[in-house]
Each structure stands twice: as C-alpha cells, then as structure tokens.
C-alpha cells in the first residue's frame, strides 16, 4: 500500500484551485531576489521583525516596519497600491504571515516570502548589517552552490 496516496489525491480542479491560492499569497526567496535585482517597480519588501533583528541584518532595500506598527504607519511608509512582500525570521515564525494579513486588511496586494530571513541568508544572498553588506556561504541544503536559487 502506498503511504503517499493513502488518502487519495484531490481532483485536478481542486488541486489547481489550492495551488493557485497558495501561490497567490506566497513567494520564495529566489523570486524576491530576482525582482529586487531587476528593479521591479512598485514592489516594497517589508521586514516585519523588531529593532534588534533588523540591526542584526536585513535584506538590501527592505523597509523596516514591525508588524505591530503596520496599521498605524503603513500609509506613511508604503505608497497605496504598492505590491508588498513581507518577511520575518524564517519558516518557524508567523510574523511575516501576521504582517501580510495586516497589509491585506489595509488593501495592499501582498505576499509572504516563504523561508524569511533565514532562507535568504542560507541561500547566500546579501544582507545589510551595521558594518555594511555581507553574505554567508550557500547552504547546499537550500540552494546549489553554483547558482542563486534552485532553478525550479
């Protein structure tokens, strides 16, 4: 007996709706990096972590707006209609999800960056710290050493 299909797979139409909905609210580190590198207009990446986390390191060109301040400060920091990508520490943290929910409630088109800061760093992408821009070696459990992202 197969374990992967012990519960039968959803009908294709159900699977399509599910996966489209998932991709409608999430994005990944490689796609965010590609968009930032290309200078995609009307895109703001929001770091929703606290002050100490921001100081430890953050994505280049990210805006720092902790989740608790989004409702009162978003309109001053992020122009209306701008597409927003939120991130927090990593996959074990719901901060980016709460931040994305706060932006959605304010009417912004928003996605959460899956993997957060952790996977950005593990994929060897640049981060900004108090001493400048830096990169860590690629963790080959998250990305190939010779390329940015998984090429999928």
N, C-alpha and C positions, 0 to 999 in steps of 0.2 A: 504494500500500500504506500502510496506517495504521501509524504508529510506536507510538502509544499502545497498540494492541492487537496488535503484532507477536507478543507472547506472549499467547495468549487469556486472557480474564478467568477467574477462578476460578468454579466453580459457585456459585450463590447461597448454598447451605448452608455451603460453605467460607468464603465472604466474610463471612457472618453470624457464624460462629464466630470468625474472625480479628478482625473489628472489635469484637465484644463483648469479646474477650480484651484488646484494646488499650485500650478504654475502662475496663476493669476495673482497669487498673494506672496509667493516666494521667488527668490532669485539666488544665484550662487556667487561665491567669491570671484571665480574666473570671469563671469559675465559683468560683474560690477567693475572689476579691474579693467576689462576691455572698454567699457563705456567711459570710465574716467580717463583712461589713456587717450581715447578718441575725442575727448572733449564734448561728449554728447550734451547738447543744450537742454536747459530746463530740467536738470537732474541734480538733486541735492542728496548727499549721503549724510545721514544723521547718526552720530554716536550718542546713544541714549544712556551711557554709563555715567557714574559720578565723577567728581573732580579728581580723585586720586587715580582712578583708572585712566581717565583722559591724559593725565600727566605722565603716566607710565608709558603710554604710546597710543597712537591713533592713526587712522588712515589719512594719507595726504588729502588735503582739500575737504575733509569731513567737517561738518558743523557740529559743535558740541551743544547738545540740548538734552539734558537728563529728562527721563520720562515724566517725572513729577512736575516739570516746568512746561511741558509741551502745550497744554491747554491755554496757559496764560501768555506764552512767549512765541508760539509758532508763527503767528501772523507777522510779528516783527522780524523774525529771523529767516523765514522761508516764504517767498512770494506765493500768493494764491495761484493755484493751478500747476505749480511746480510738481514734477514727479519726485517722490521721496523714497529712498531706501533706508531702512533703519538697521542698525546692528548694535549688539551688546557683546558680552564676553564670548559666548560660544553656544554650542548646541545644548548644554546643560542649563542654560539661563533663559527665562521667559521675558527678560527685559525688552528685547527687540520686538517681541510679539505685542507686549503692552504698549510700547511706543508706536508701533504700526497701527494698533487699534485707536490710539489717541489721535493720530493724524487722519485716519479714515473718518473718525467722528467729526473732524473739522472740515471734511470734504476734500482732502488731498488724495490724489491717486498714489497709492503706497504699496510697497512690497517689503518684506523682511528678508535680510540677507542670511541665508542658511549657513551655519558654521560660525558666524560672527567674527570677532577679532581673532579668536583662537585659530580658525582655519585660514584667515588672511595671513597671519604670521607663519603658520605651518606650511603654507604654500610658497613661502619665500618672498612674499610681496613687501614693498617698502612700507615702513611705518615712521611716523614723526615722533621724536621724543624731545626732551629739553636740550639734548646735545645735538640735535639735527636728525637727518634722515638715516635710517639703518634698515638692514634686512638680516634675517636669520637664514641659515641653510634650509633648503627644502626638505620637509619630512616626506620621505618616499612612500609613506603610508597614505598620504593625502594627494600627492601630485608627482608626476615624473620629474626627476632631477633636471632633465634636459629641456623641459618645456614649462610654460605657465599654464596651469590647469591640466585637466585630464584629457583634453582633446575629444571629449564625447559630444 
